[in-house]
Amino acid sequence: MENEAQNQTTEQFPEAGQTKKDYMLPASILISAIILAGAWVYTTGLKATNAPQKANIAGTSAKAPVSGFEDRVLPPGGVVLPVVWGDLGAKLAGAGAIDADRFKAIYIYEEKGTFTDEYKNLLLGRSNGELKITKGNAGYLLNLFWALGLANKNPILEKGEMMNPAYGGAGNFASTGGWTIAQGTAMDHYSRHKFFDLTTEQQALVDKISNGIYRPCCGNSTHFPDCNHGMAMLGLLELMASHGASERDMWKAALAVNSYWFPDTYLTIATFMKNKGVDWKDVNPQEILGIDYSSAQGYQRIASQVVKPQQQQGGGGCGV
């Protein structure tokens, strides 16, 4: 976000480190996809954690004018993330953390044939180029990052809040119980696969940043990834750290990603900041991602003080 022109096209992160056939799938897969599309929601009876767990992130009726700087918050050309995806999709599928056929079925049947060549390459191929998040693929990347965060071995999952006995086990959360397209159960893959190694310094960076990133669907940080957005953000943080991304770039990328996942939320926050005389390109990502702005309770406080911009289509819910 170095200048307005970039904000309106494609964002870059210069400080990043190194960088069937056509026959129909079985009927059981189709049925599974239909069930999954309706079931992957936060109201499936999975364990609730800190209250309030949900925010009305859609806001009020969508009759307020657009804020006028949507392109700065959600660049139409997308945002390039400081990572290389490589063959992680194929590795996730190979390990069974993603059942590739069932995963594809969701997009082929429920999303009316939107399993694009890009999606196929990210899931089954090898992508050594830039990984860019856009309005169009934000939901798909959310699901890939969700699988990565869930399955990649990390002490945050093994020793953090998810393992608190008060919650009755890590398998009772939406981020685990809601991931129903693995081979076996989600807990068969929970922190079980080592897709990359983090140095002590890189893990410390993931710990620090994950404790500071909140999401408007609940009051928890990414260090407590009890829903899909939290688990997906954890996976992204680990991936960025493994590529040697700087702390600055990780905060910046995380804000861009959260903005695409919760567009109404961050357009509202951007309106709030504009009313305070702060342009979106000048905000501090660490501050905006913190509890005072991005948690459910923080966002509700912000939203009560502004006229909400026109609603956008986006991945604000905790399902697929």
N, C-alpha and C positions, 0 to 999 in steps of 0.2 A: 504493500500500500504506500509506495513511495511517492506517487503522484496520482492526480485524479484520473489521468488517462489510463493508468494501469488498473485502477479500481473499477473502471468501466469495461475493461476487457478481461485480462487474465492476471491474477496475482502471482508473484514469484517469491521464492524464499532463497535468497542468494547465499545464506550462511550455512545451508545444509551440508553435511559431510558427504563421504563417498556414496558415493552414491551406490447319424445313426441311421443313424439312418432315419428316414422320414416316416417310419411307421409310428403309429400312436403308442404312447406309453401305456403300460398296463392300467386297467381300470382302477386298481387299488391305489396307484400313485395319483391318479386324477382325484379320487375321493379324498385321499390324504391331503392333497393340496387345497381342496375346497374347505376341509375341516380346519387346516392350519390357518388359512387366511382369516377365518372367523374367530379362531381360538387364541391367536397370539396377541392378546390384549392384557392389560394390567388387572382386569377384573375377573381373572380365571380362578380366584380363590387362593392364589399363592400368598405366601407370608407377607404381611404388611410390616413396614419398619417404622421409621420416624414419621410422626404426623407433622404437617400435612403431607400426605403422599402424592397428591395430585394438585395441579394448579389449573385454573381455567385459562390455559395459554392461548385459546382461540379468541379470547376477549369478547367484546360486545358485538352488536350487529355491525356488519362491515359496510357502514355508510360514511365513515369518516374518510377524509381525503388521504391519498397516498402521501407519505412523508416528504417526497420530493428527492430523496437520496437513496432510494432502494438499491440502485446499482452500486452504491458504495458499500452497502451491507452485504448484498448478494450479487457480486459481479456476474453479469450475464455470460461472460466468457469463462467463468469458473476460477478456481484457485488451485494452483499447483502445490501439492504437498511435498515436504522435504523427505521423500522416501522413494524407494524403488520396490514395487510389489513383487516383481520376479515371478516365481512359480509357487508362491505361498498358497494360492487357491488350490492348485493341484496337490500340494502337500496336505492341506486341511482335508481335502477329499480322500486322499490316500490313507490318511490316519483314521478316517471315519468320523471326524468331527463334523464334517458336512457330508450328507448323503446327496451326491451330485444329481441323481435323477429326480429325487423329491424336491431338491432346491430348484432345479430348472422348471419343474412342473408348476411351481407357484407362478413363475413369470410367463410360461407358455399358456397356461389355462386361465389363471386368475387375473393376470395383467394383460390378457389379450395379445399374446405374441410378442411381448416386449423383451424376450431374451435375445438381446442384440449380439452382434459379433464382439463388441467390447465386453459385454457380460461374460460371454463364452470364454474369451481369452483370459479374463481375470480369474475365472473359476477353474479352467482346465488347461490353459496354455502357460505362456511365459511372457510377462510384460516388463521389459527392461527400460521402457521410456518413462516419461513423466506420468505420475499418477495425479489426475486432476479431479477434484470434486466439483460438480455442477448441480444446478437445480434438478436436472434430469436423472443423474445417477446417485444422488445423495442417499436415497433409501437403499439402493443396492450395496453401496459401500458400507452403510450402516450394518447390514447383515453380514458382510464379509468380516468387518472389524469385530463384530459381536462374536463370531465363531473364533477368531484369532484370540481375542481377549479371554474367552472362556477356556480355550484349549491350551494356550501356551503356558508353560510352567513358570510360575512367578510367586515369590513369597507373599505378595499382597493377597493373593487368593488363599494361600495356605496358612497365613498367620494373622491376617487382617480381620476386619469387622465381619466379613462373610462367615467366618468360623466361630463367631460368638455363640456359645451354647444356648444363650437366651433365645435365639432364633430357630432352634431345633434342627440345625444342619444347613449347610450351604445349598442343598438341593431344593429348599423351600422358597426360593426367590424367583421372581419373574425372569431374571437373566439366566437362570439355570433350568427351572421347570418349564419355562416358556420356549426353550430351544429344543424343539421336538423333531428336528430333521437331521439328527446325527444317526449314525449306525450304533444301535444300542441306546442308552440313555445319555443325557447331557453329562451326568456325573461320572460316566465311564471315561469322559474326556477332560473333566475339570482339572486344570493345571497338570495335565498328564504328558504333554508333548513339548519337547524343546525344539522350537523352530529356529531359534537363534539364541546366542549367548550375550548377556549384558555384562559389562564390566561392573565393578563395585561402584564406580562413579556414575555410570549410566543408570544403574538401578536406583541409586540415591536421587538422581534427577527425576526418574519416574515417580518415586515416592513423594518427592516434594511437590511436583506439579499436580499429581493426582489428588493430593490433599487440598489443592487450591481450586480445582475445577468442579463447579456445581452444574446442575441441570434443572430446568424449570418443571420437570414432571415430579420432583420430590425434593426433600431437604437434605439429601446426602451428597457427598463428594464422590469423585471418581474412585477414590481409595476404597469406597464402599459401593462396588458396582452391582447393586441389587436389581437394576433394570437393564434393558437392552442398550439404552444410550450410554449408561455408565460402563458397561462391559465393553462396548464398542470403543469408547474413548480410551479405556485402559489399553486395549489392543493397539490402537493407533499410537499412544504414547510410547509403548514398548517398541513398536516398529520404528518410530522416529529416533528414539534413543539408540537403537541398534545401528542406525545409519549415521550416527555421530552428529545429529542435529543439535544446534545450540539451544540453550534454554530460551532465548529470545524467540527463535523460530518456532519452538514447540508451543509456547504460549500463543503466538500469532496464528499458527495453523489451527490450534485447538479452538480459538475464537471463530475463525472462518468456518470450521466444520460444524460447530454448535449452531452457528447462524443458519447454515443450510438445513440442519436438522430441525431447528425451531425458528423458522423465519418470522412468524408473527411476534414472537418474544423479542427477538433482537431488533426488529424494525421499531418496536415500541421503545426499547431501551435506547436506540439511536435517536428517536424523537425526544426522549427525556434528556439525553446529553446535549442535543442541539438546542433545546430550550435553555440549557445552562450555559450555552455559548461554546460548546466543545464539539467540533466536527468529528465524525466517526473515524476518519483517518488519524486523528490525534488522540484517540482514547488509549488507555493503558489496558491491554488484553488481560493481564493478570487481575486487575481490579474488576473489570467487567465480568470475568468468569467466576469471581468470588461469590461468597454467600450473600452479600448485600445486593447483588444484581441478578445472578443467575440461578439461585435456589428458588424453590417454589415460593417461600415466604418473602424472599427478597424481591422477586419479580412482581408479586402481588402488590407490594408496597409501591414499586415504580409505576406499575400499570394504573394504580389508582390516581396518579398525579398527571396523567397525560391523556389526550384524545388519541385513541389507538388508530394506527394506520389501517388501510384496507387490508383485509385478510389475504394471505397467500396460501397456495397449495404447498404443503410440506410435510415432513415427517415428525410432527409434533407429538403424535401418540406413542405409546409404549408398545406398539405391536408392529407387524409388518404390513 
